Amino acid sequence: MTLDGLLLVDKAPGGTSHDVVQQARRLLRQKRIGHCGTLDPDATGLLLLTLGQATRLTRFLIHAPKLYEGVIRFGVATDTYDAAGRVVAEKPIDGLSESAVDQAMTRFVGTFDQTLPAFSARKLGGVKFYELARRGEEVPETTKEVTVAEFARTGPLADGNLPFRLSCSSGTYARALAHDLGAALGCGGHLAALRRSAIGPFLVEDALPVEEIGRRREAGDSLGAAWLPLDRIPLPFQEVVVDPQQERRLRSGQTVLAQGIAAVPGDWIRLADRRGALVAVGTVSDRVGAGAVVVVQPRIVFRTEPDMVGSVRT
């Protein structure tokens, strides 16, 4: 049976995000599974898995802002910028104050170009940066524009360890922030622990470990808030309800007219039938008259047959 929907997984430490996907494929006996943003092997917390037809929505969910809780260890810098790496520098932290840390953290709030770690999954000529770094080869310095909405201490600085909260755009490297903060303070630092607590509107409190998902799947037990069928997945754009005639047009790839929405050409639109079932997602291709009516072109059309979500009770 094919499952179409979104799974909220609470990732354990020690494995990659791809490992979680592979484990879910085995446990759910389903090949078509993707994920909406990676976590480093030692990181824990929320990982979103898209199943079946929902994999076609991955690109709309992957860019949602992220929320993290973690710990930075000052006085020790590593080559990977986290606790898994090789120590490359150690400095005393005598005299390091919470006020100095607080002040330095404010410099990393806003939109700026972040220098990516050498140990990252970025590629050069088809080879990942971390593969080059492990071979001792030169890794090009690469930057990416990121936005940090919050980077703040959440507890006392104790024995060089600082608990923090980070709210940021997709693609921001928390371990690079830890490294750069340590460098700004002159003592070095690395990311000692990280847990992702939210992705957009999705919360880790609603997630389940992947093993528990498999166990409940076998027992026919409810997954509760950890499972969202295709039609219930929130998308970051407006919705238009279509009538049966418009639905037929959409399913044949034809445009439909929509009114009562504030949209401009290029905007994405969720198109649902009167029962709330997801028919398609499309883009506004034109405006009619004074702009009160828009033309919507379907870009992704979903199947009409049941998604078999009944096999996983919600």
N, C-alpha and C positions, 0 to 999 in steps of 0.2 A: 504494500500500500504506500502511495506517495503522500507525504505530509507537505502542506503548503502553509508556511507561517514563519513566525519569529520565535526563537528560543533564547531565553535569558540565562546564560551560564555563569556560575561563579567559579572562575578558573583557580585551580590550585597552583602552588609554586612548583617549579621544576620542569615543566613542559612548555613547548611553544604553542602559539595559537593554532598552528597547522596540526599539531598533535591532537589538540582538542577536537578539531574538525574531523580528523581521521577516526578518533574514538567515537564521536557522535555517529559517523557513517556506519561503523560496525554495530553499535548498540541499537540504532534505529533502522538498520538495514536499508539505508538510503544513500545513494551516491551524490545526489545533487544538493550539496550543502556548501555555503560560503560563510564568511565572517565579515563584520563591519569594523575593522580596525584591530591591529595586533597589540599584544602585550608581550613584553620581554619575558623570557623563561622564568626568572625569579619573581616577577610581578604577579599579583593576584587580583581577583575582582571581576568586574563585569565584562563579559564578552558576548556580543550579539551574534547569533547564528541565524542565517537565512536558509530556509528549506524550500525545495521544490520551486514553484513559481515565484516565491518571495525572493529568490536569488536575483531576480530582475529588478528588485527594489534596492539592492545593496548600495548602489551608487548614490542613492538619495539619503541613506542612513549613515554612511561611512564618514560624512563630513560634519556630523553633529558635534557640538562642543563636548569636552570631556571634563570630569571632576575627579580629582585624585586626593588621597591622603597618603602621607609617606614620612620618611625619616631621612635626614641628611647627616652624614658623619663628617665632621670637620677635622682638619689636621692630616688627612690621608687622601691622596689623589691616586686614582687608578687609570689604566689605559682605556678601559671600557666605560669609565665614569660611573660604574656601579660596583657593588660588593663582589661580583663575580670576576672582576678583572685583576690584573697584576699591579701591585703597588709600584708607582713610579716616583712618588715623592712623599715625604713626611715632614711636617713642621709642627712646632709647639703651638698650642692655642691659648697659652697663658694670656690673660687680659682680654680675651674675646668676650664681648658683652652682648646681651640680648638687644640692647638699643642699637648697637652697631649692626647687628644682623638684620634687625627690623628695617633700618634705614637702607641697607644695601639691597634688601629684597624689593623695595619699592622701585628700584631702578629697572627691574625686570617686568614691570607691569605696563601693559600697553602693546602696541604693534611695532615689531622690529624684525630685523633679519637675524635668525638664529643660525650659528655655525653648527652643522650637524656633526655628531661623533664619527670618528674614523671607523669605529665598530658599529656600523649600521647596515641596513639591508638595501641601501641605495646601490645602484649598479653603474659600472664603467665598462663599456664594451661587453656587456652581458655577465660581468663578474661582480659579485657583491663586494661592497667596501670591506666588510669584515673578513672576507676571504683574502683580500689583498693585505689587510693589516696583519692577519695571522701569519702570512708568508713573509712579513717584514718589508713589503713593497710600499712605495709611496702612495698615499691616498689623497686625492685632490680635495682641497678645502671647498666645501659646498655650503651654501646658505639657503635658507628658506624663510619666507615671511610668515611669522606666527603672531597670534594675539593671545596675550595673557591677561585675563580679567581679574584674577586674584592669585597672589603668591604670598602667603602669610604664615607666620608662626602660629601654631595652635597649642603650644605648651612651653614649659621652661627648657632652656638650654642646659642639658645635664650630661657631664662627661663627654662633651663634644658632640652629643647627639641632639638634633633639633627636629621635633615633629612639625609638619607643615601641611597646609592645604593648597591645592593648585587647581584653578579653573582656567581652561585654555582651549584654544582652537585645535581641531584635528591636525595631527602631524607634529605637534610640539613634543620635543624630547625632554621629559622630566629629568633624566640623568644629565643632560647637557646643562640644564638650569642649575642643578646641584653643583656640577663642576665649575660652572662660570661664577656662581655665587661664592664658592670657596676661593676662586682665583681673585675675585673682587675684594675679598676680605684679607687676602694675603697669606692665608694659611692652607689653602687647598681644601678639597672636599669631594665626596662622592655620594651617590644615592645608595643608602643602606637598605631601604625597604620602600615598596610602593604598592598601593592598592587602588584600583579604579572603582569609584563608588557610583558614578553615573555617566551615562552617554545620552545627551539630550534629555528627553523625558523619562528615560528608562533607568531604574534604580537597582543596585546590587541586592537590596533587601528583597526584591521580588525574584531573584535568580536562584538556581539550584546547581549543585555540583553535577558534572556530566554523568557521573556514575549513578547518582540518585535519579536523574532523568531516565537513564536506561532501566533502572530497577522499577520505577513507577510505570514505565512503558510496558514492561513485561507483565506487571501485575494488573494493568488496566486502571491504575490509580490516577487521580487528578494531578496535573502539573500546576494548577492554580495560576497565579500571575506570571509564572515563568514561561507560559505558552500563549502566544497571540496568533490566532488564525489570520490568514491573509487579509480578510476584510476588516480586521480590527487593528491593523498596523497603522499607527499615526504617521502621516507624511508631512513634510515641512512646506506644504503649499495648499492653496484653496481647493475646495471641492465643488463640483457641479453635479447635480442629480439629473439623470437623463431619463427620458420616456422610452417606451419600447421601440418606437421608430428610430430615435436617435441611437439607441443601443445597436440596432441592426446596421445602421450606417457605420458606427464605430467598428463593429466586428468585421466589416468589409473594407476597413481602412479609409473610410470617407470622413470628411470633416463634419462637425456639428456646430450649431450656433448656441452661444450661452449668453445670458444676460444677468444683470444684477451683481456682477463681480468687478472689482477694481483690478484690472490686469492689463499688461502691455505685451506686445509681441515678444516672444521668447520665454515668458513665464510658464512654469509647469502647472498643470491642473489635474486634480484627481477626479475621475469620472466614475460615478457609482449609479446603480439602478435604484429604484424606489425602496427596495428592501435594505439598501446599504451595501450590497455586494459590489466588490471592485470589478469594474468592467475594463477600464483602461487608464493609463496616464498619458497625457498629451501636452502639447505646447500651444500657446496662443500664436496664431500665424498672422492675424489681421484684426483690425477693428472696423466696425461698420457704423456709418453715420457719425454721430457725435461721440462715439466710443462707448455707448451704453450696451452695445452688443459686440461680442468678440467671436472670432472664428477659432475653433480648437481642432488641431490636427492630432489624431491618435499616434503615439509613438510606441507604446507597449500595450498590447491587447492580451487580456487574460482568458484562459479557457473557461468554458461554461460548466464543465462537469464538476461534480463534488470533489473537494480536495481531501476527502477521507479523514478529516480531523477528528471525526467521531472515535477513531481508534486511540486517540489520546484525550482523555476526559479533561475538560477545562472547568 
